[in-house]
Amino acid sequence: MKGEMFTCKTINITETKDLIDTRDVIVADIRDPGSYMQSHLPDAVHLTQDNLEEFKKNTGLDEMVIIYCYHGIDSKVAAQYFTDLGYTNVYSMDGGFSDYSKHKF
């Protein structure tokens, strides 16, 4: 992955929280099942290889999707995947769940 270019969009923690509170947004958690079960962002769906095809089938190419992982690295790969498929409003959350959980929202 060294030298790989990402064209996906990123979003910071505060913007993510604001969008969750004010807009119709799909939040996708790509962490492992145990981490998701322990805690996740409000209304986040747990996106895995097992439900990826269903997620794609049920999510419009223009819907706003925010993807997060542990630290905001793997979510860039996932957001790029969706961008490459033609999704136009997909974001990777900078800092991931680790940074989000430090905020007192």
Secondary structure, DSSP 8 states (H G I E B T S, - for coil): -TT-----EEE-HHHHHHHHHHS--EEEE-S-HHHHHH--STT-EE--TTTHHHHHHHS-TTS-EEEE-SSSSHHHHHHHHHHHTT-SSEEEETTHHHHHTTS--
